[in-house]
Amino acid sequence: MRAYARAEWDPLKKVALHKPGLEVFFGLLEPEKSLFKRRFDFVKARKEYEELIDALKSEGVTTFRVLRSIIRRALKDEKFYEKLKRVVGVNADPWFLAKLLVLRPKFISTNGEVRVELVNPLSNLYFMRDQQITTKNGVVIGRMAKPQRSAETELVKIFWESISVKYGEVKEGYLEGGDFYPMGDFYLVGVGNRSDMNGVKELINSGEEVVIVKEPISTEFFHLDTYFNVISRELVVGVKELMQHSTVEVYSEGKLVRRGLDMLTYLKEKEFNIHYVNLDEAKKFATNFLTLNAGKILTPYDLKISGVDSVVINVENLTGGFGGIHCMSAVIERGLG
């Protein structure tokens, strides 16, 4: 299968998703320590996710569920199944193994007393944007900055293999997908909070033009997509003050060619129009929409932009995990036609 994304506004064809499961229930016991924004209704969140899947399908987007893809491949591919058993360390059926990948339980029996501990259950896995980026040259699996999320990249490696997508890997530093945008003739990459310069080093040396956005340090706006997004080649959305305080470095063929200007100025030079949202709107995930194609978005917040087709869906419980629709979707393929 092809994994490809040239520009954020190209028609969305395929995405990877993970419906919140029991791992989220355990995360809700201590929301803040699980990196959630607040406690939310688990049952309602799962219903919202079904509505998100339905909305994507109605727009002609093919969806790939992470665990279902792994299970399906294991059921028909003995070699893959054997590898899955080795990774998990248990000889069991594919469904059971897939659940173990997410819950990460440790079974302890002492003098007849049984105890089960969950060691960093992947409570944030439904934010499928962050474990990787999808570029013109395919998928690159990143490295997660927070220990609560570090094991997610090992699971998504199995997922990408299950759908026959080859991938590269970041070996040093940190790179998270919420900090990355393909912009046609350049890549826009945020660093400072969850991603860093070591994590984007290979991208800089890829030969592409890479624009590094040095984000203001923030616990609220910790990814670029928490205060910025792209609707088309002509239009982007962002928080003006945060963009003004985000400095830019431009790399071409691995070399620094420009620095000393802010993100706002740079995008205006690139002839993008900018629709501003305020900080309160951004906290409601106004910029965390998913662009379906140029001028059309699937969004948790109605931006009311003239000429933009906004498909608004309710994800008020899902956003309690600290992310919107952009965060919840990993692009497999964008393309023309």
C-alpha positions as CSV (number, residue, x, y, z in Angstrom):
1,M,0.0,0.0,0.0
2,R,1.2,3.5,-0.8
3,A,1.7,6.1,2.0
4,Y,2.0,9.6,0.6
5,A,1.2,13.2,1.5
6,R,2.5,16.0,-0.6
7,A,0.3,18.8,0.8
8,E,-2.1,19.1,3.7
9,W,-4.8,20.4,1.3
10,D,-4.6,17.5,-1.2
11,P,-7.7,15.2,-1.1
12,L,-7.7,12.9,1.9
13,K,-8.0,9.3,0.7
14,K,-6.9,7.0,3.6
15,V,-6.5,7.4,7.4
16,A,-5.5,5.3,10.3
17,L,-7.7,5.4,13.4
18,H,-7.9,3.8,16.9
19,K,-11.2,3.8,18.7
20,P,-10.7,4.5,22.5
21,G,-10.8,1.2,24.4
22,L,-10.3,0.0,28.0
23,E,-6.9,1.6,28.1
24,V,-8.6,5.0,28.1
25,F,-10.8,3.9,31.0
26,F,-7.7,3.4,33.1
27,G,-6.2,6.7,31.9
28,L,-9.3,8.4,33.3
29,L,-8.4,7.3,36.8
30,E,-5.7,10.0,36.8
31,P,-6.4,12.2,33.8
32,E,-3.6,14.7,34.3
33,K,-0.9,12.0,34.9
34,S,-2.2,10.3,31.8
35,L,-1.7,13.5,29.8
36,F,-5.4,14.1,29.5
37,K,-6.9,17.6,29.8
38,R,-9.8,16.6,32.0
39,R,-11.9,13.6,32.9
40,F,-14.6,12.9,30.4
41,D,-17.5,10.4,29.7
42,F,-15.9,7.2,28.4
43,V,-19.1,5.8,26.9
44,K,-20.0,9.1,25.2
45,A,-16.4,9.4,23.8
46,R,-16.7,6.0,22.1
47,K,-20.0,7.0,20.6
48,E,-18.4,10.3,19.3
49,Y,-15.6,8.3,17.8
50,E,-18.1,6.1,15.8
51,E,-19.7,9.4,14.5
52,L,-16.2,10.5,13.5
53,I,-15.6,7.3,11.6
54,D,-19.0,7.6,9.9
55,A,-18.3,11.2,8.9
56,L,-15.0,10.2,7.3
57,K,-16.6,7.4,5.4
58,S,-19.4,9.6,4.2
59,E,-16.7,11.9,2.7
60,G,-15.2,9.0,0.8
61,V,-12.2,8.5,3.1
62,T,-11.1,4.9,3.6
63,T,-10.5,4.2,7.3
64,F,-8.1,1.6,8.7
65,R,-8.6,0.6,12.4
66,V,-5.2,-0.1,14.0
67,L,-6.1,-3.2,16.1
68,R,-8.4,-4.6,13.5
69,S,-5.7,-4.3,10.9
70,I,-3.2,-6.2,13.1
71,I,-5.7,-8.9,13.9
72,R,-6.8,-9.3,10.3
73,R,-3.2,-9.7,9.1
74,A,-2.4,-12.2,11.8
75,L,-5.3,-14.4,10.9
76,K,-4.2,-14.8,7.3
77,D,-0.4,-14.5,7.6
78,E,1.3,-17.1,9.7
79,K,4.7,-15.3,9.6
80,F,3.2,-12.1,10.8
81,Y,1.2,-14.0,13.5
82,E,4.4,-15.6,14.8
83,K,6.1,-12.2,14.9
84,L,3.2,-10.7,16.8
85,K,3.4,-13.5,19.4
86,R,7.2,-12.9,19.8
87,V,6.6,-9.1,20.3
88,V,3.9,-9.6,22.9
89,G,5.7,-12.6,24.5
90,V,2.5,-14.7,24.8
91,N,1.1,-17.6,22.7
92,A,-2.5,-16.6,22.2
93,D,-5.0,-15.8,19.5
94,P,-4.6,-12.5,17.5
95,W,-7.5,-10.6,19.3
96,F,-6.0,-11.4,22.7
97,L,-2.5,-10.3,21.6
98,A,-3.8,-7.1,20.1
99,K,-5.4,-6.2,23.4
100,L,-2.2,-7.0,25.3
101,L,-0.3,-4.6,23.0
102,V,-2.5,-1.7,24.2
103,L,-3.1,-2.6,27.9
104,R,0.4,-3.8,28.7
105,P,-0.6,-5.9,31.8
106,K,1.8,-7.6,34.2
107,F,0.4,-10.6,36.0
108,I,1.7,-11.2,39.5
109,S,0.8,-14.1,41.8
110,T,2.2,-14.3,45.3
111,N,1.1,-17.0,47.8
112,G,-2.1,-17.4,46.1
113,E,-2.8,-13.7,45.8
114,V,-3.3,-12.5,42.3
115,R,-2.5,-8.9,41.2
116,V,-2.5,-7.4,37.7
117,E,-0.5,-4.2,37.1
118,L,-0.8,-2.1,33.9
119,V,2.6,-0.7,32.9
120,N,1.9,2.5,30.9
121,P,-1.3,1.4,29.2
122,L,-1.5,3.2,25.9
123,S,-4.3,5.6,27.0
124,N,-3.3,8.2,24.4
125,L,-3.2,5.8,21.4
126,Y,-6.4,7.2,19.9
127,F,-4.4,10.3,19.1
128,M,-3.0,8.5,16.1
129,R,-1.5,11.7,14.5
130,D,1.5,11.8,16.8
131,Q,3.5,8.5,16.5
132,Q,4.5,9.2,12.9
133,I,4.5,11.6,10.0
134,T,3.5,11.0,6.4
135,T,5.6,12.7,3.7
136,K,6.1,12.6,-0.1
137,N,8.5,9.8,0.6
138,G,6.3,7.7,2.9
139,V,5.9,7.2,6.6
140,V,8.5,8.1,9.2
141,I,7.9,6.8,12.7
142,G,9.0,9.3,15.3
143,R,9.9,9.2,19.0
144,M,7.5,10.4,21.7
145,A,8.7,12.9,24.3
146,K,6.5,11.7,27.2
147,P,7.2,8.4,28.8
148,Q,3.4,7.7,29.0
149,R,3.4,7.5,25.2
150,S,6.9,6.1,24.3
151,A,5.7,2.6,23.7
152,E,3.1,3.7,21.1
153,T,5.7,3.8,18.4
154,E,6.4,0.1,18.8
155,L,2.7,-0.7,18.3
156,V,2.3,1.4,15.2
157,K,5.3,-0.3,13.6
158,I,3.2,-3.5,13.8
159,F,0.2,-1.7,12.4
160,W,2.1,-0.2,9.4
161,E,3.5,-3.7,8.7
162,S,0.0,-5.2,8.9
163,I,-1.1,-3.0,6.0
164,S,2.1,-3.5,4.0
165,V,3.5,0.1,4.4
166,K,7.2,0.4,4.7
167,Y,8.5,3.1,7.1
168,G,11.6,4.9,8.2
169,E,12.4,5.7,11.8
170,V,13.7,8.6,13.9
171,K,16.7,7.2,15.9
172,E,17.6,10.3,18.0
173,G,15.7,13.1,19.7
174,Y,11.9,13.5,19.4
175,L,9.5,14.0,16.6
176,E,5.7,13.9,17.0
177,G,3.2,14.1,14.1
178,G,1.2,17.0,15.6
179,D,4.2,19.2,14.8
180,F,4.3,18.3,11.1
181,Y,2.6,19.7,8.0
182,P,3.4,18.9,4.3
183,M,3.1,22.2,2.5
184,G,3.6,21.2,-1.2
185,D,7.0,22.6,-1.9
186,F,8.2,22.5,1.7
187,Y,7.7,20.9,5.1
188,L,6.6,22.9,8.1
189,V,7.8,21.3,11.4
190,G,7.3,22.6,15.0
191,V,10.0,22.1,17.6
192,G,10.3,23.2,21.3
193,N,7.6,21.3,23.3
194,R,7.3,17.7,22.2
195,S,9.6,17.6,19.1
196,D,13.2,18.8,19.0
197,M,16.0,19.5,16.5
198,N,17.6,16.1,16.9
199,G,14.3,14.5,15.9
200,V,14.0,16.5,12.7
201,K,17.6,16.1,11.7
202,E,16.9,13.4,9.1
203,L,14.1,15.4,7.7
204,I,16.3,18.4,7.3
205,N,18.9,16.2,5.5
206,S,16.3,14.6,3.2
207,G,16.9,17.2,0.5
208,E,13.5,18.8,0.9
209,E,13.0,22.4,2.0
210,V,12.2,22.2,5.7
211,V,10.9,25.2,7.7
212,I,11.5,24.8,11.4
213,V,9.0,26.6,13.6
214,K,10.4,27.2,17.1
215,E,7.2,27.1,19.2
216,P,6.7,29.1,22.4
217,I,7.1,26.8,25.4
218,S,3.6,25.8,26.6
219,T,1.7,23.1,28.4
220,E,-1.5,24.0,26.6
221,F,-0.2,24.6,23.1
222,F,2.4,21.7,22.9
223,H,2.0,20.8,19.2
224,L,1.9,23.0,16.2
225,D,-1.6,21.8,15.4
226,T,-2.9,23.1,18.8
227,Y,-2.5,26.7,17.4
228,F,-2.2,26.4,13.6
229,N,-3.6,24.5,10.7
230,V,-4.0,24.5,6.9
231,I,-7.1,24.7,4.8
232,S,-5.8,25.3,1.3
233,R,-2.8,26.6,-0.6
234,E,-4.3,30.0,-0.1
235,L,-5.5,29.8,3.5
236,V,-4.2,28.9,6.9
237,V,-5.7,29.3,10.4
238,G,-3.8,30.2,13.5
239,V,-3.5,32.2,16.8
240,K,-1.8,35.5,15.9
241,E,0.2,36.0,19.1
242,L,1.5,32.5,19.2
243,M,2.5,32.7,15.5
244,Q,4.3,36.0,16.1
245,H,6.2,34.4,18.9
246,S,7.2,31.3,16.8
247,T,10.5,32.0,15.1
248,V,11.4,30.3,11.8
249,E,14.5,28.7,10.4
250,V,14.6,27.7,6.7
251,Y,16.7,24.7,5.6
252,S,17.4,23.8,1.9
253,E,19.3,20.7,1.0
254,G,20.4,20.3,4.6
255,K,21.7,23.8,5.0
256,L,20.4,26.7,7.0
257,V,19.5,29.4,4.4
258,R,17.4,31.8,6.4
259,R,16.5,32.8,10.0
260,G,15.4,35.7,12.1
261,L,11.7,36.1,11.1
262,D,8.5,34.9,12.8
263,M,6.1,32.3,11.5
264,L,3.4,34.9,10.6
265,T,5.8,37.0,8.5
266,Y,7.1,33.9,6.7
267,L,3.7,32.5,5.8
268,K,2.6,35.9,4.4
269,E,5.7,36.0,2.3
270,K,4.7,32.5,1.0
271,E,1.4,34.2,0.0
272,F,-0.9,32.4,2.5
273,N,-3.9,34.3,3.8
274,I,-4.4,33.9,7.5
275,H,-7.6,33.5,9.4
276,Y,-7.0,34.3,13.1
277,V,-8.6,32.5,16.0
278,N,-8.1,33.7,19.6
279,L,-6.6,31.8,22.5
280,D,-10.0,30.8,23.9
281,E,-11.0,29.4,20.5
282,A,-7.8,27.5,20.2
283,K,-8.3,26.0,23.7
284,K,-11.6,24.6,22.2
285,F,-9.5,23.0,19.5
286,A,-10.6,25.5,16.8
287,T,-7.3,24.8,14.8
288,N,-7.4,21.0,15.4
289,F,-9.6,20.2,12.3
290,L,-8.8,17.7,9.6
291,T,-8.6,19.0,6.0
292,L,-10.6,16.8,3.7
293,N,-9.5,18.7,0.5
294,A,-8.8,22.3,-0.4
295,G,-11.4,24.4,1.3
296,K,-13.2,21.6,3.1
297,I,-12.6,20.6,6.7
298,L,-13.9,18.1,9.3
299,T,-13.9,20.2,12.5
300,P,-14.9,20.2,16.2
301,Y,-15.5,24.0,16.1
302,D,-17.3,26.0,13.5
303,L,-14.8,28.7,12.3
304,K,-17.5,30.4,10.1
305,I,-15.0,31.2,7.4
306,S,-16.6,32.5,4.1
307,G,-16.0,30.1,1.3
308,V,-14.9,27.2,3.5
309,D,-17.0,24.1,3.7
310,S,-17.0,23.1,7.4
311,V,-18.4,19.7,8.4
312,V,-18.8,20.1,12.2
313,I,-19.1,17.1,14.5
314,N,-19.3,16.9,18.2
315,V,-16.3,15.4,19.9
316,E,-16.6,17.2,23.3
317,N,-15.7,14.1,25.3
318,L,-12.9,12.9,23.0
319,T,-11.2,16.3,23.3
320,G,-10.9,15.7,27.0
321,G,-7.9,13.6,26.2
322,F,-6.2,16.9,25.0
323,G,-6.6,16.8,21.2
324,G,-9.0,17.3,18.4
325,I,-9.8,15.6,15.1
326,H,-6.4,16.4,13.5
327,C,-4.8,14.7,16.5
328,M,-7.0,11.6,16.2
329,S,-6.2,10.8,12.6
330,A,-3.0,9.5,11.0
331,V,-2.8,10.2,7.3
332,I,-2.0,7.2,5.1
333,E,-2.6,8.8,1.8
334,R,-3.4,12.2,0.3
335,G,-3.5,12.6,-3.5
336,L,-5.0,14.2,-6.5
337,G,-7.7,12.5,-8.4
